[in-house]
């Protein structure tokens, strides 16, 4: 089982920050803002999926997962709280969260269903966030020029996402979840995730008045498709999920471990699970 520690990040998100907080880059700012807008609803769904999956296990299996599930829920609850504070600042800037309410409507479709479906959806999303985490931690230029507390927030979140990336899939498999449904949900989530993040990013840029600037599109091409870009670097590890024998532990998380070790003064453990 994975050892997960809940950490309190030592930053202040009550103070406002610049509209283009990510190195004065409109596209990178809008992309990260879009992702944050999905997190409060998404993290709650992930916590509920893992809790419900855990409760569906027989007692002997629950004993194996008890500490890991507690740590997973603790980490995700902390992420939800931090990004709710961040999103409040985005609202004050005039941005509109279109993704969150749409995600909340989808979440309601899982009420009363087999808990393995929600776990498969969670495992698929955790794969996406783990890929994003490795990319952000491996490319400090992505957050170059960002306000220090916000760069810290994203790096901390990424490190913990990589740390708990296996929990949902392990629970899914422990409940007898099969490969076919795992892949079915992964394909659906892949389409929805990409469509949602692009839609919210475009909406953010439109409200910001920077959608049709050349610098915005140049940054988008470089960030997503350029050398070291998110899409170019994540395509192959994304595809690995389709393998029948795939497990998140097969993909490295060294960058997460290194960041957590190097930045111990930026967070306070609130529980070792």
N, C-alpha and C positions, 0 to 999 in steps of 0.2 A: 504494500500500500504506500501511497505517496504521503510524505510528511508535509503538512501545510501550516504555515504560521500566518496568523492574522496580524496585519501591521497598520498602525495609524500614521499616515503621512503628515509630516510636520511642515505644512504650508498653510497660508491664509488665502482662502478663496472668497472672502467677504469683500475684499477691495476690488474695484473695477479694474479691467485691463484694456489695452488698446484694441480697436476693432480688428486690425490686421496684426494680431499678436505673434503670429508665426513668421518672424523675420521680415515683416512688412510684405509678405507674399499672400496675395488675395486667394489664390487657388488652394495652397496648402492650408491656410487658415480655414477656408470654407469646407475643405475635406475633413479635417479633424473635428470641426464644429458639427458637421453632419453625423459623424460617428458618435460623438458624445450625445447627440440628441436621441439616439436609439437606446442608450445604455440603461436609463432608469427602468424602462419597461422590460427591456431584454434581460437585464440582470435578475429582475424579480422572477421572470419566467424560468430562467435557468435554475435559480434557487428552488422554486416550487417543483420543477421537474426532478431535480436531484433528491429533494426530500421525499417526494411521492414514490420515486423509484426505490429509494432506500427502505421506505416503509413496506413496500411490496415484497421485499426479500424475506426468505425464511430467517429465523433467529440466528442460526449459526453463521449465515452470510452477513447479517447485520453487524455482528461482532467484528468481522474483518473490516468493514467499511466505516464504522462509527466515527473514528477520529478524522478520517479523510473527509467525510461528508460534513462534519462540523467545521473543519477548516475551509472547505470549499464555500460553504454558505457564509462564513465569516468574511472571507475575502470578497466575495461578490456583493455582500451587503455594504461593505466599505466602499467598493467601487461605485455602487448605486448612489450612496450619499455624496461622495465627492463630485460625481458628475451632475448630480442635481444642483449643487451649488454653482458649478461651472455653467450649467445651462441657464440658471437664473440670470447670470450676467449677460448671456447671449440674448435673452428676452429683453433685458434693459437696453440692449443695443438695437432692438427693433427686429431681430430675426424671429422667424415663425417656425416652430417645430411641427412639420407636417408628418414626419416619420413616426414619432411616438404614438399619436392617436391611432394611426393605421396599424401599427404593430399591436397595440392593445386590443383592437378589434379581432385580429387574427388569434391572439392568445385565447380569447374566449371560446374559440372553436375546439379547443382541446379539453374543455371541461367535461368530465365524465368519461373520457376515452382511456384506452389502455395506456398506462404510464410509459410504456416503451416508446410510444410515438413521440411524446414530449422529450424523452431522453435522446432519441435519435436526432430530433431537431436541435437539441442543445449540443450534442456531440458535433454536429455539422457546423454550428456557429462557433463552437470552441476551436474547431480546426481553422476557420477563417481568422479568428482573433489571434491564434497562436502564430499563424503565418505573418499577420500584420505585426505582431510583437517582435518576431525575429528580424523583420525588415527594419522596423524603427530602431531597435537596439543596435543593429548592424550598420546603420547608416545615420550617424549623428548629424550629417548635413541636412537631413529632413527637418530637423528642429533647430537648425542654425539660425541664430538671431532671435529665437523665441525668448519671451520673458522667462527668467530662470525658474520661477515657481511653476509655470505651466509646462515647461519642458520636463521638469521633475515629475509632475503629475502624470504625464503620458508615459514616461519611461518606467515609473513605478508600476503603473497599471499594466504595461506590456510585460514587465518582468513577472508579475503574478499570474497573468494569463498563460504565459508559457509554463509556469510552475504547476498549474492545476489543469492542464489541457487534457489529461487522460481520464479524469474522474467520471464524466458523463458516459463515455464510451465503455468504461469498465463496468459501470452499473448496468448499462444496456445489455452487455454480453452476459453478465451474471444473472439477468432475468430471462435469458434465452432469446434475446433479440437476434433476428437473423440478418444475413448479409443483404438479402434482397430489399428489405425495408430500410436498412441503413443507407443503401445507395439511392433508393427512391427519394428519401427525405433529403439526402445530400444534394441531389440534382435540383430538387425544388428550392432548397434554401440557397443554392448557388445563384439561381436566376433571381430570386427575390432580393437577396442581399446586394448583388451588384446593381440591380435596378433601383433599389431603395437608396443606396448610398449616392448613386449618381443623381437621382432625382432631388434629394435633399441638398446636395452640393450645388446643383444648378440653381435651386430656389434660393439658397443662401447668397450666391453670387448675384442673382438678379436683384434681390432686396438691397444688396450692398452697392449696386450700381457698377459692378466690375465684370459682369458676365461677358461683355463683348470687347473687352480690352485685349490687345495683342499680348500683353505681358501675362494675362491670365491663361490664355490658351498655350502659350509657350511653356509656362510653368506646369500646366497639366500634362503636356506631352513629355516633358522631362521627368516629372515625378512618377508618372505611370508607366511610360514606355521607353524612357531613355536608359542609358547604361546604369545599372543598379536600381532601375525603377521597380515599383511595386508589382506591376503585372509581369514584367520580364523575369523577376526573381522568384515570384510565387507560383508561376504556372506549373512547373514540374512538381513541387511539393503539394500543391493543391490536387493534382491528378493522382498522387500516391494514395489518397483516401479511397479511391475506387478499387484498390487491390483487396482481394478477399482476406489476405493475411495482414492487412494494415493495422498498426497500432501507433498512437501518437508518440510513444517513447522511441520509435524508430527514427524520429526526426530530432536533431540536436536542440538542446535548450541551454547551451553553454553561456550564451550571451545574457540570459536571465540570471543565471547563477553568479556570473561575474559582476553584473550591475548591482545585485543585491549585496554582494560582499563588499563592493567598493563604495557603497552609499549608505552604510549602516547609520550614519549620523543624520540621515534625512527622514528616518521613520523610527517608530517605536513599536516593538512587538507588544501586542495586547493579549496574546494567548498562543501557546505552542500546541498545535493539534497534530 
